[in-house]
């Protein structure tokens, strides 16, 4: 594993092979970056704390923090294990992260190679499993949520604001998060792409037609540390020297799908990335005025928060039910029903939506059949009740609001 190997060009005509090789180079790059921080060869990028599986970790050169945040190979390995139907994400991730930490604690000189070898092994197993079990792979079973997907050339995710949302969003009802990385991606040899302006126009139209409850658009990316932020109309509200995921790492990628040697060398030699990760927002009215097509302008119907809906209590009880769901394997049906009814506001909403009695009856049936949490995650009847309920909640949370876009 060396800087020279990381920076070497990828020579293949196969898209799938190119993506595989690029991921491997990214893995080597991130492992090398984390290793240089641990060896104190480059400056530590941030002072903060994070929570990993309920454990608060200080950022002060703690190996668990650094390896999880800057390398995050455990996440990739877990994804491959999930492709093989090996178990539930949280427990797998924790096991895998601890195994990589053990590699480091046992021998800091070889931990990178051991982690890389393990990643390649699980990747190979996942491919073999996909061939043998094509009907079970996550790629075939994944349903796209109504509130996420791709519009034009940009990925998006719509989420209602809750007590766990960042402070800057608390005044809003629903946020559309734009993942701007596709603006910088190509399909390695296929230069055909939807233009930026067309993508934004499609997003504006989609807000009016599908997501009228959205009151603010947000983005978080290294791209917002460039002139693109001003062109889109984002207001800068936060800067980070580092953030995980494509919003940070894609700045090291050339448009032809290869790693940029100069940028890679800059980070590994100085610890300073070319760009910070910037979070920005655009109020929905400003966004629509800028991007809504001319033939859709005029008086339109959006939505705003319903003041009679108890948002705070709903989110509190919803969090309690998430915890109850995660404890499925350790609780019987009677106790599950008792705990459900303790959350009186949410229970009443289930009743209003017409699914509470059906839901409770199904809980008893699943318990009688000995179904586990892993079974529950794939149960279409449970999923159907939840979809019915949350579709009802979407209507309940918001009220109509007429606006004019000239």
C-alpha positions as CSV (number, residue, x, y, z in Angstrom):
1,X,0.0,0.0,0.0
2,X,1.7,3.2,-1.2
3,X,1.0,6.7,-2.4
4,X,2.3,5.7,-5.9
5,X,-0.2,2.8,-6.1
6,X,-3.1,4.9,-4.9
7,X,-2.4,7.6,-7.5
8,X,-1.8,5.3,-10.5
9,X,-4.4,5.6,-13.3
10,X,-7.2,3.0,-13.8
11,X,-6.9,1.3,-17.2
12,X,-10.0,-0.7,-18.1
13,X,-12.9,-0.4,-20.5
14,X,-15.3,-2.1,-18.1
15,X,-17.5,0.2,-16.1
16,X,-18.0,-2.4,-13.3
17,X,-14.3,-3.2,-13.1
18,X,-13.5,0.5,-13.1
19,X,-15.9,1.1,-10.1
20,X,-14.4,-1.9,-8.3
21,X,-10.8,-0.6,-8.8
22,X,-11.8,2.9,-7.9
23,X,-13.3,1.8,-4.6
24,X,-10.2,-0.2,-3.8
25,X,-8.0,2.9,-4.4
26,X,-10.3,5.0,-2.2
27,X,-10.1,2.4,0.5
28,X,-6.3,2.4,0.4
29,X,-6.3,6.2,0.3
30,X,-8.5,6.5,3.4
31,X,-6.6,3.8,5.3
32,X,-3.4,5.7,4.6
33,X,-4.9,9.0,5.7
34,X,-6.1,7.5,9.0
35,X,-2.7,5.9,9.5
36,X,-0.8,9.1,9.0
37,X,-3.0,10.9,11.5
38,X,-2.5,8.1,14.1
39,X,1.3,8.3,13.5
40,X,1.0,12.1,13.9
41,X,2.7,12.6,10.5
42,X,0.0,15.1,9.6
43,X,-2.2,17.5,11.7
44,X,-5.3,16.2,13.3
45,X,-8.2,17.8,11.3
46,X,-10.7,18.5,14.0
47,X,-11.6,18.6,17.7
48,X,-14.9,17.0,18.4
49,X,-16.7,14.0,20.0
50,X,-19.0,11.5,18.3
51,X,-21.1,8.6,19.5
52,X,-20.4,5.1,18.1
53,X,-22.9,2.5,19.1
54,X,-23.9,4.5,22.2
55,X,-20.3,5.1,23.3
56,X,-19.1,8.7,23.3
57,X,-15.6,8.9,21.8
58,X,-13.3,11.8,22.1
59,X,-11.5,12.9,19.0
60,X,-8.1,13.4,20.6
61,X,-6.1,10.8,18.6
62,X,-8.4,7.9,19.8
63,X,-7.8,5.0,17.4
64,X,-11.5,4.0,17.4
65,X,-12.6,7.6,16.5
66,X,-9.9,8.1,13.8
67,X,-10.3,4.7,12.1
68,X,-14.2,4.9,12.1
69,X,-14.3,8.5,10.9
70,X,-11.4,8.8,8.5
71,X,-11.0,5.3,7.1
72,X,-14.6,3.8,7.7
73,X,-13.6,0.5,6.1
74,X,-15.9,-1.1,8.7
75,X,-18.9,0.5,6.9
76,X,-17.9,-1.0,3.5
77,X,-17.3,-4.4,5.0
78,X,-20.6,-4.3,6.8
79,X,-22.3,-3.4,3.5
80,X,-20.8,-6.4,1.8
81,X,-21.9,-8.6,4.7
82,X,-25.4,-7.2,4.5
83,X,-25.4,-8.2,0.8
84,X,-24.8,-11.7,2.0
85,X,-27.7,-11.5,4.5
86,X,-25.4,-12.0,7.4
87,X,-27.4,-9.9,9.9
88,X,-28.5,-6.5,11.2
89,X,-26.4,-3.5,10.3
90,X,-25.7,-2.0,13.8
91,X,-24.4,-5.2,15.4
92,X,-22.4,-6.2,12.3
93,X,-20.8,-2.7,12.1
94,X,-19.8,-2.7,15.8
95,X,-18.2,-6.1,15.4
96,X,-16.4,-5.2,12.3
97,X,-15.1,-1.9,13.7
98,X,-13.9,-3.6,16.8
99,X,-12.1,-6.2,14.7
100,X,-10.2,-3.5,12.8
101,X,-9.3,-1.7,16.1
102,X,-7.9,-5.0,17.2
103,X,-5.8,-5.2,14.1
104,X,-4.4,-1.8,15.0
105,X,-3.9,-2.5,18.7
106,X,-2.2,-5.8,17.9
107,X,0.2,-4.4,15.3
108,X,0.0,-0.8,14.1
109,X,2.5,-1.6,11.3
110,X,0.2,-4.1,9.6
111,X,-3.4,-3.1,10.5
112,X,-3.9,-1.3,7.1
113,X,-3.1,-4.3,5.0
114,X,-5.1,-6.6,7.2
115,X,-8.2,-4.3,6.9
116,X,-7.7,-4.1,3.2
117,X,-7.4,-7.9,2.8
118,X,-10.5,-8.4,4.8
119,X,-12.4,-5.8,2.7
120,X,-11.4,-7.6,-0.5
121,X,-12.4,-11.0,0.9
122,X,-15.9,-9.8,1.9
123,X,-16.3,-8.1,-1.5
124,X,-15.4,-11.4,-3.2
125,X,-17.9,-13.3,-1.0
126,X,-20.7,-10.8,-1.7
127,X,-20.2,-11.2,-5.5
128,X,-20.3,-15.0,-5.2
129,X,-23.4,-14.8,-3.0
130,X,-25.1,-12.5,-5.5
131,X,-24.5,-15.1,-8.3
132,X,-25.9,-18.0,-6.2
133,X,-28.8,-16.0,-4.6
134,X,-29.8,-13.3,-7.1
135,X,-33.3,-13.1,-5.5
136,X,-31.9,-12.3,-2.0
137,X,-29.4,-9.5,-2.7
138,X,-30.2,-6.0,-1.3
139,X,-30.0,-4.6,-4.9
140,X,-33.1,-6.6,-5.9
141,X,-35.0,-6.2,-2.7
142,X,-34.5,-2.5,-2.1
143,X,-37.6,-0.4,-2.4
144,X,-37.1,3.3,-3.1
145,X,-38.7,5.3,-0.4
146,X,-41.3,7.9,-1.5
147,X,-39.1,10.5,0.1
148,X,-35.8,9.7,-1.5
149,X,-34.4,9.0,-5.0
150,X,-32.9,10.9,-7.9
151,X,-34.4,13.9,-9.7
152,X,-32.7,15.0,-12.8
153,X,-29.0,14.5,-12.0
154,X,-29.2,15.0,-8.2
155,X,-30.0,12.6,-5.4
156,X,-32.4,13.9,-2.7
157,X,-33.9,12.9,0.6
158,X,-36.9,14.6,2.3
159,X,-37.3,14.4,6.0
160,X,-39.6,16.1,8.6
161,X,-37.8,18.2,11.2
162,X,-37.7,16.5,14.6
163,X,-36.1,17.3,18.0
164,X,-33.0,15.4,16.8
165,X,-32.6,17.7,13.7
166,X,-29.9,20.3,13.7
167,X,-30.8,23.6,15.4
168,X,-30.7,25.5,12.1
169,X,-33.7,23.5,10.9
170,X,-35.9,23.7,14.0
171,X,-38.0,26.5,12.6
172,X,-38.9,24.5,9.5
173,X,-41.5,21.7,8.9
174,X,-39.8,19.5,6.3
175,X,-36.3,19.6,4.7
176,X,-35.2,18.5,1.3
177,X,-31.5,17.5,1.4
178,X,-29.8,17.6,-1.9
179,X,-26.8,15.3,-2.5
180,X,-24.7,17.3,-5.0
181,X,-22.1,14.7,-5.8
182,X,-23.7,13.7,-9.1
183,X,-23.0,17.2,-10.4
184,X,-19.3,16.1,-10.4
185,X,-19.8,12.5,-11.5
186,X,-19.7,11.0,-14.9
187,X,-20.3,7.4,-16.0
188,X,-16.7,6.9,-17.0
189,X,-16.8,7.3,-20.7
190,X,-20.4,8.3,-21.1
191,X,-20.5,12.1,-21.2
192,X,-24.2,12.4,-21.6
193,X,-25.8,13.9,-18.5
194,X,-28.7,16.1,-17.6
195,X,-27.6,19.7,-17.2
196,X,-27.5,21.4,-13.8
197,X,-30.2,23.9,-14.6
198,X,-32.5,21.2,-15.9
199,X,-31.9,19.2,-12.7
200,X,-32.8,22.1,-10.5
201,X,-35.9,22.9,-12.6
202,X,-37.0,19.3,-12.1
203,X,-36.5,19.5,-8.4
204,X,-38.5,22.7,-8.2
205,X,-41.4,21.1,-10.1
206,X,-41.2,18.0,-7.9
207,X,-41.5,20.1,-4.7
208,X,-44.7,21.6,-6.0
209,X,-46.1,18.2,-7.3
210,X,-44.8,15.7,-4.8
211,X,-43.3,17.5,-1.7
212,X,-45.3,20.6,-1.1
213,X,-44.5,20.3,2.7
214,X,-40.8,21.1,2.1
215,X,-40.0,24.6,3.5
216,X,-36.2,24.6,3.1
217,X,-33.7,23.0,0.8
218,X,-30.3,22.0,2.2
219,X,-27.0,20.8,0.8
220,X,-23.7,19.7,2.4
221,X,-20.7,19.2,0.2
222,X,-17.2,20.3,-0.7
223,X,-18.8,21.7,-3.8
224,X,-20.4,24.4,-1.7
225,X,-16.8,25.6,-0.9
226,X,-16.6,26.6,-4.6
227,X,-18.3,29.2,-6.7
228,X,-21.1,26.7,-7.3
229,X,-22.7,27.6,-3.9
230,X,-23.3,31.2,-5.0
231,X,-24.6,30.0,-8.4
232,X,-27.1,27.7,-6.8
233,X,-28.2,30.3,-4.3
234,X,-27.2,28.5,-1.0
235,X,-26.7,30.6,2.2
236,X,-23.6,29.3,4.0
237,X,-24.5,28.3,7.6
238,X,-21.7,25.9,8.6
239,X,-18.2,24.9,7.6
240,X,-16.3,21.7,8.5
241,X,-12.7,20.9,7.8
242,X,-13.7,17.3,7.5
243,X,-16.9,15.2,7.0
244,X,-17.3,11.6,6.1
245,X,-18.9,10.3,2.9
246,X,-18.9,11.6,-0.7
247,X,-19.6,15.1,0.5
248,X,-15.9,15.2,1.5
249,X,-14.1,12.5,-0.5
250,X,-15.5,13.2,-3.9
251,X,-13.2,16.3,-4.1
252,X,-10.3,13.9,-4.8
253,X,-12.1,12.4,-7.8
254,X,-11.5,13.5,-11.4
255,X,-14.4,13.7,-13.7
256,X,-13.2,10.7,-15.6
257,X,-13.5,8.5,-12.4
258,X,-9.9,8.5,-11.4
259,X,-8.2,9.9,-8.2
260,X,-6.6,13.3,-8.6
261,X,-2.9,12.7,-7.8
262,X,-2.2,16.3,-6.7
263,X,-5.1,16.5,-4.4
264,X,-4.4,13.1,-2.9
265,X,-0.8,14.1,-2.2
266,X,-1.8,17.4,-0.7
267,X,-4.0,15.7,1.9
268,X,-1.6,12.9,2.7
269,X,1.4,15.2,3.0
270,X,-0.2,18.2,4.7
271,X,-3.4,16.9,6.2
272,X,-5.2,19.9,4.7
273,X,-7.9,19.1,2.1
274,X,-8.4,21.4,-1.0
275,X,-11.9,22.3,0.2
276,X,-13.9,22.3,3.4
277,X,-17.3,20.7,3.6
278,X,-19.9,23.5,3.7
279,X,-23.6,23.2,4.7
280,X,-26.0,25.6,3.1
281,X,-29.7,26.2,2.9
282,X,-32.2,27.9,0.6
283,X,-35.8,28.8,1.8
284,X,-38.2,27.0,-0.5
285,X,-39.8,30.3,-1.8
286,X,-36.4,31.6,-2.9
287,X,-35.7,28.2,-4.6
288,X,-38.9,28.2,-6.5
289,X,-38.5,31.8,-7.6
290,X,-35.1,30.9,-9.0
291,X,-35.8,27.5,-10.6
292,X,-39.6,26.8,-11.1
293,X,-40.3,26.7,-14.9
294,X,-42.3,29.6,-16.4
295,X,-45.3,27.4,-17.3
296,X,-45.7,26.3,-13.7
297,X,-45.6,29.8,-12.1
298,X,-48.6,31.7,-10.7
299,X,-50.7,30.7,-7.7
300,X,-49.6,27.3,-6.3
301,X,-50.5,25.2,-3.3
302,X,-47.8,24.4,-0.8
303,X,-48.0,23.2,2.8
304,X,-46.9,24.4,6.2
305,X,-46.7,23.0,9.7
306,X,-50.1,22.3,11.3
307,X,-50.1,24.1,14.7
308,X,-52.6,21.6,16.1
309,X,-50.3,18.7,15.5
310,X,-48.1,18.0,18.6
311,X,-44.8,17.6,16.8
312,X,-42.6,17.4,19.9
313,X,-44.7,14.7,21.6
314,X,-45.1,12.7,18.4
315,X,-41.3,12.6,17.9
316,X,-40.7,11.7,21.6
317,X,-43.1,8.7,21.4
318,X,-41.9,7.7,18.0
319,X,-38.4,7.4,19.4
320,X,-39.7,5.2,22.2
321,X,-41.4,2.9,19.7
322,X,-38.1,2.7,17.7
323,X,-36.4,1.5,20.8
324,X,-39.3,-1.0,21.4
325,X,-38.9,-2.2,17.8
326,X,-35.1,-2.8,18.3
327,X,-35.9,-4.8,21.4
328,X,-38.4,-7.1,19.5
329,X,-36.5,-10.3,20.2
330,X,-36.4,-9.7,24.0
331,X,-40.1,-8.8,24.6
332,X,-43.4,-10.8,24.3
333,X,-46.5,-9.7,22.5
334,X,-48.5,-8.7,25.6
335,X,-45.7,-6.4,26.9
336,X,-45.2,-5.0,23.4
337,X,-48.9,-4.0,23.3
338,X,-48.7,-2.5,26.8
339,X,-45.6,-0.4,25.9
340,X,-47.3,0.7,22.7
341,X,-50.4,1.9,24.5
342,X,-48.2,3.9,27.0
343,X,-47.4,6.2,24.1
344,X,-51.0,7.6,24.1
345,X,-50.6,10.2,21.5
346,X,-49.0,8.0,18.9
347,X,-51.4,5.1,19.8
348,X,-54.4,7.5,19.1
349,X,-52.9,8.4,15.7
350,X,-52.6,4.7,14.9
351,X,-56.3,4.4,15.8
352,X,-57.2,7.4,13.6
353,X,-55.2,5.9,10.7
354,X,-57.3,2.7,11.0
355,X,-54.3,0.3,11.6
356,X,-53.9,0.0,15.3
357,X,-56.0,-3.1,15.9
358,X,-54.6,-4.7,12.7
359,X,-51.1,-3.8,13.9
360,X,-51.5,-5.3,17.4
361,X,-53.1,-8.5,16.0
362,X,-50.2,-8.9,13.6
363,X,-47.7,-8.5,16.5
364,X,-49.3,-11.5,18.3
365,X,-49.3,-13.5,15.1
366,X,-45.6,-12.9,14.5
367,X,-44.7,-13.7,18.1
368,X,-46.7,-17.0,17.9
369,X,-44.8,-17.9,14.8
370,X,-41.4,-17.1,16.6
371,X,-40.4,-14.4,14.1
372,X,-37.2,-12.5,14.9
373,X,-36.3,-8.9,14.3
374,X,-34.5,-10.0,11.2
375,X,-37.8,-11.5,10.0
376,X,-39.7,-8.4,10.9
377,X,-37.4,-6.2,8.7
378,X,-38.6,-8.2,5.7
379,X,-42.3,-8.6,6.7
380,X,-44.5,-7.1,3.9
381,X,-47.6,-6.9,6.1
382,X,-45.8,-5.0,8.9
383,X,-44.3,-2.7,6.2
384,X,-47.7,-2.1,4.7
385,X,-49.2,-1.0,8.0
386,X,-46.3,1.4,8.6
387,X,-46.7,2.9,5.2
388,X,-50.4,3.4,5.7
389,X,-49.7,5.0,9.1
390,X,-47.0,7.4,7.9
391,X,-48.9,8.4,4.8
392,X,-51.7,9.4,7.2
393,X,-49.2,11.3,9.4
394,X,-48.0,13.3,6.4
395,X,-51.5,14.5,5.8
396,X,-52.0,15.3,9.5
397,X,-48.8,17.2,10.1
398,X,-49.3,19.9,7.5
399,X,-52.0,22.3,6.3
400,X,-52.4,23.9,2.9
401,X,-50.8,27.3,2.1
402,X,-51.4,29.2,-1.0
403,X,-48.5,31.2,-2.4
404,X,-47.7,33.1,-5.6
405,X,-44.6,32.6,-7.7
406,X,-44.3,35.2,-10.4
